[in-house]
Amino acid sequence: MTTLNRRTFLALAAVFATGCSSSRSAMSSGTAPLLPVLPMPGGTTVSPHKAITSVAILGDSITEGSVAALTTALKEAGVENLRIEGQRSRRIEVGNGKGDAPLSGVATLYGMLAEGLTPDAWVIELGTNDVGSYKTPEDYGALIDLILDMLPGKRLAWVNTYREQYLDDTAVFNSVLAQRLQDRGNAVVADWYSVASAPGQSVLRSDHLHPNDNGQAALSLLVVQALQQL
């Protein structure tokens, strides 16, 4: 499996951010696509093991603000059916959806499953709004398990967190997440933390939390790369 180093990854993301529309015309004209996609015999795919042609993404405002970039990247990578559910301030367990309050990730996922949604792979981008609200690694582990227990055996990529305001808790959450996914298997971490925290990179807005245009492109490429590993 070919992987991207951080410098190459961010360079591609910057190009992608300014040239999403041109990637389609480049592909149609026979030139190389911008995305680091590994096509497999028999059709395009984002996975070397079994074609992933349908993906569901569940996230918070980071996902909500990156819908266009995610859609472009995944469609270019061969995903034919894509469902994206992103909502600002969404937490994993807390949130009843009443008034301006977002519906929790658990409740939203329950609804998606109740619809009969069965994508080839799931992408979870949750946890940013939960870091700093729990005391122990066990608390974060139990929180993560709520989602994992709803998707037994499913191919899964989980985007980890970066929240400058709570760096210690962010580190705990990301460490627990990585261990949970390793123990689970058939799952991979999409390492947004390393991209968002890289010194000298311009991928975040002035709030140091949400991705800017370059960050949205980087995030979408990161998701494609994570799905390639499943």
C-alpha positions in Angstrom: 0.0 0.0 0.0 1.4 3.4 -1.0 1.2 6.0 1.7 1.8 9.7 1.7 4.2 11.5 3.9 2.9 14.6 5.7 4.6 17.1 3.3 3.3 15.3 0.1 -0.1 14.9 1.7 -0.5 18.5 2.5 0.8 19.6 -0.8 -1.8 17.4 -2.6 -4.4 18.8 -0.3 -3.5 22.4 -1.2 -3.6 21.5 -4.9 -7.0 19.8 -4.4 -8.4 22.8 -2.6 -7.7 25.1 -5.6 -8.5 22.5 -8.3 -11.4 20.3 -7.4 -13.2 21.0 -10.6 -10.1 20.5 -12.7 -9.5 17.0 -11.4 -12.7 15.8 -13.2 -11.6 17.3 -16.5 -8.1 15.9 -16.0 -9.4 12.4 -15.5 -11.6 12.7 -18.6 -8.7 13.9 -20.7 -6.6 10.9 -19.6 -4.1 12.7 -17.3 -3.3 11.5 -13.8 -5.9 12.2 -11.1 -5.0 14.4 -8.1 -6.2 11.9 -5.6 -3.8 9.2 -4.3 -6.3 6.4 -5.3 -5.2 2.9 -5.9 -7.4 1.4 -8.7 -7.9 -2.4 -8.6 -8.6 -4.8 -11.4 -12.3 -4.8 -12.3 -13.0 -1.2 -11.4 -12.2 1.8 -9.3 -12.0 1.3 -5.5 -10.7 2.9 -2.4 -9.8 -0.4 -0.8 -7.2 -3.0 -2.0 -9.3 -5.8 -0.4 -12.9 -5.4 -1.7 -14.4 -2.6 -3.6 -15.9 0.2 -1.5 -18.6 1.8 -3.6 -20.9 3.0 -0.8 -19.9 5.0 2.3 -21.7 6.6 5.2 -20.1 9.4 7.2 -21.3 10.5 10.6 -19.8 13.6 12.1 -20.0 17.1 13.7 -19.4 20.6 12.3 -16.0 19.5 10.9 -17.9 17.1 8.7 -20.7 19.5 8.0 -18.3 22.1 6.7 -16.4 19.7 4.6 -19.3 18.1 2.7 -18.3 19.5 -0.7 -14.7 18.4 -0.4 -15.6 15.0 1.0 -18.1 14.4 -1.8 -15.7 15.3 -4.5 -12.9 13.2 -3.1 -14.9 10.1 -2.5 -16.8 10.3 -5.8 -13.5 10.6 -7.6 -12.2 7.6 -5.7 -15.0 5.4 -7.0 -17.7 5.8 -4.3 -21.1 5.7 -6.0 -23.4 6.0 -3.0 -22.5 8.5 -0.3 -24.5 9.6 2.8 -23.1 12.4 4.9 -24.6 13.3 8.3 -22.7 16.2 9.8 -24.2 18.6 12.4 -22.5 21.4 14.4 -21.8 20.8 18.1 -22.8 17.1 17.8 -21.5 14.9 20.6 -21.4 11.2 20.8 -24.0 10.5 23.4 -25.4 13.8 24.6 -28.0 15.6 22.5 -31.7 15.1 21.9 -32.1 17.2 18.8 -34.7 19.5 20.4 -34.7 23.2 19.6 -31.2 24.2 18.5 -29.6 21.2 20.2 -28.0 18.7 17.8 -29.0 15.1 17.8 -26.3 12.9 19.3 -24.1 10.6 17.2 -25.6 7.5 18.9 -29.2 8.6 18.1 -28.4 9.7 14.6 -26.6 6.4 13.9 -29.6 4.5 15.3 -31.8 6.3 12.8 -29.5 5.6 9.9 -29.4 1.9 10.7 -33.2 1.9 11.2 -33.5 3.2 7.6 -31.7 0.0 6.5 -28.5 1.8 5.6 -25.8 -0.8 4.9 -22.8 0.9 3.3 -19.6 -0.9 2.4 -17.8 1.3 5.0 -18.5 3.8 7.7 -16.6 6.9 8.5 -17.1 8.4 12.0 -15.9 11.9 12.8 -17.0 12.4 16.4 -15.3 13.3 19.7 -14.2 16.8 19.2 -17.1 18.2 21.2 -16.7 15.5 23.9 -13.0 16.0 24.8 -12.7 17.9 28.0 -16.1 16.7 29.3 -14.9 13.3 30.8 -12.4 12.5 33.5 -10.8 9.2 32.7 -9.6 7.1 29.7 -12.3 4.6 30.8 -14.9 7.2 30.3 -13.7 8.0 26.8 -13.5 4.3 26.0 -17.1 3.7 27.1 -18.1 6.6 24.9 -16.3 5.2 21.9 -17.8 1.8 22.5 -21.3 3.1 22.2 -20.6 3.7 18.5 -18.5 0.6 17.9 -21.1 -1.7 19.5 -23.6 -0.4 16.9 -21.4 -1.3 14.0 -20.1 -4.8 14.7 -17.9 -6.2 12.0 -18.4 -3.2 9.7 -15.4 -1.7 7.9 -14.8 1.5 9.8 -12.6 4.6 9.6 -12.7 7.0 12.6 -11.3 10.5 12.2 -9.5 11.4 15.5 -9.7 14.8 17.1 -7.7 18.0 17.4 -8.9 20.6 19.9 -6.3 23.1 21.0 -8.3 24.1 24.0 -8.1 20.6 25.6 -4.9 19.1 24.3 -4.4 16.7 27.2 -7.9 15.3 26.9 -7.5 15.2 23.1 -4.4 13.1 23.6 -6.3 10.7 25.9 -9.2 10.4 23.6 -7.0 9.7 20.5 -4.9 7.2 22.4 -8.0 5.3 23.6 -9.6 5.5 20.2 -6.5 4.0 18.5 -6.4 1.1 21.0 -10.1 0.5 20.6 -9.9 0.3 16.9 -6.8 -1.9 17.0 -8.5 -4.3 19.3 -11.6 -4.3 17.2 -10.0 -4.9 13.9 -11.4 -4.1 10.5 -11.0 -0.4 11.5 -8.5 2.4 11.1 -7.8 5.8 12.5 -7.8 8.7 10.1 -5.2 10.9 11.8 -6.6 14.4 11.5 -4.7 15.3 14.7 -1.3 15.0 12.9 -2.5 17.2 10.0 -4.2 19.8 12.1 -1.4 20.1 14.6 1.5 20.2 12.1 3.6 23.3 12.7 3.5 25.9 10.0 0.6 24.5 8.2 -2.5 26.5 7.3 -5.4 24.1 7.5 -7.5 25.6 10.3 -9.7 28.7 10.5 -8.9 31.4 13.0 -10.8 29.5 15.7 -8.0 26.9 15.5 -10.6 24.2 15.4 -12.5 24.0 12.1 -10.8 23.3 8.8 -10.4 26.1 6.2 -10.5 25.3 2.5 -7.1 23.7 2.6 -8.1 21.8 5.7 -11.3 20.5 4.2 -9.4 19.2 1.2 -6.8 17.6 3.5 -9.5 16.0 5.6 -11.2 14.5 2.5 -7.9 13.1 1.3 -7.2 11.7 4.7 -10.6 9.9 4.7 -9.8 8.4 1.2 -6.4 7.3 2.4 -7.9 5.7 5.5 -10.5 3.8 3.5 -7.7 2.5 1.3 -6.4 0.6 4.3 -9.6 -1.3 4.9 
